[in-house]
Amino acid sequence: MKLPNYQWLVQVFGGMTVVASLLLVAWEVRQNTLAVSAQAIMDLNSNATDVSMRIAESEQLSALLAKWFAERESLSESLSESERPQMLFILFTMIQGYESAFFYYQKGVLNELDYQHWWNQTCRFILTPGGKEIWGGQKNQFNAAFRARVDAQCEH
């Protein structure tokens, strides 16, 4: 048999291998995307847990947070001069966690459903008296896109 008789078969086989290769690459990209998304969620949860555990392990910070939650007044009114900076650092750290979730969402690492929990927490937190106070005074230290979304979508 002559080679030209089998040329079409070789071309079909070559085309099928290219398609199979592309399907494999697409599957690997999908698996990688899922892994990155899962890692982002674990990182966010781990950071939130770390902050919570540090507060829970410290009698002073636990009492400080309990006082602030109970009074729900502004930081200036409800906390002493020495307590206020501690609380500001706690609140600032919490907002940084929400900002990290926003970055993951903005970059497509978190999908809408996964991000919605973090977004709800962001608005709920910023709408507290202490959250409003720190946001009003410190928001310029956060990313412009994050600030714009908070200002536009969290009802003040």
Secondary structure by P-SEA (a helix, b strand, c coil): cccccaaaaaaaaaaaaaaaaaaaaaaaaaaaaaaaaaaaaaaaaaaaaaaaaaaaacaaaaaaaaaaaaacccccccccccaaaaaaaaaaaaaaaaaaaaaaaaacccccccaaaaaaaaaaaaacaaaaaaaacccccccaaaaaaaaacccc
